[in-house]
Amino acid sequence: MSTSTIERVSDPPAEAGKPVAPVVAVKRRTIDAVLIAVGVVAAVVFTVAGGLLTWGSNFSKDYVKKELTSQKISFPDAAALTEDGRTDLVKWAGHKVDTGEEAEAYASFINGHLQATADGATYSELGTPQRAARAAVTAAKEANKPQAEIDALQKTVDDITAQRNTLFTGETLRGLLLSAFAWSKVGVIAGFAAIGAFIAAAVTAVLVVLGAFHHHKAVKAS
């Protein structure tokens, strides 16, 4: 019978009259059986993980496409993009935005317009100037300033409000597009991870089969 022997290391020499500690012997086929069982469990785990990752990848891809398609966003034609100085986006000219890569590209297109809306200021940054402009209108009315001056101050409020509305809408849409892009990347990563899990499951299954064959030979030899 094939066995594997594990001996104690650095045990002190036995003293006269005292029993010697027994040597621990483990049968080789027992070790094989344990390793085969571990391999089976690992193969099952890798297979299940691969299946779940595949489902996650497909779900992410379908979800992103469905959400982007519902927005009905399309790139301008090549002439308009060139006029805007966005020759880097000409390859998407006229395309409907329905993939993560296109969502990222359109978010970049929106950002270019946002940067030109208020000299690069954001929706949040325009809050203080807007409040100050409104306070100026209120103060002018209370001081009975000429109507022309009040109208000029009110126009400043209206201009800033319009800029903030544009920035809010643009920043919101840009954020949604970048979120879709991020989810599409998660789906791609999950897809690669699924392939890795299935490969690991296949390799583990082969090792289990080889281990079972060896175990069978060991049992027959005993």
Buried (B, 14 or more C-beta within 10 A) or exposed (E): EEEEEEEEEEEEEEEEEEEEEEEEEEBBBEBBBEBBEEBBEBBEBBBEBBBBBBEBBBEBBEBBBEBBEEBEBBBBEBEEBBEBEBEEBBEBBEBBBBBBEBBBBBBBBBBEBBEEBBEEBBBEEBEEBBEEBBEBBEEBEEEEBEEEEBEBBBEBBEEBBEBBEBBBEBBEBBEBBBBBBBBBBBBBBBBEBBBBBBEBBBBBBEBBEEBBEBBEEBEEEE
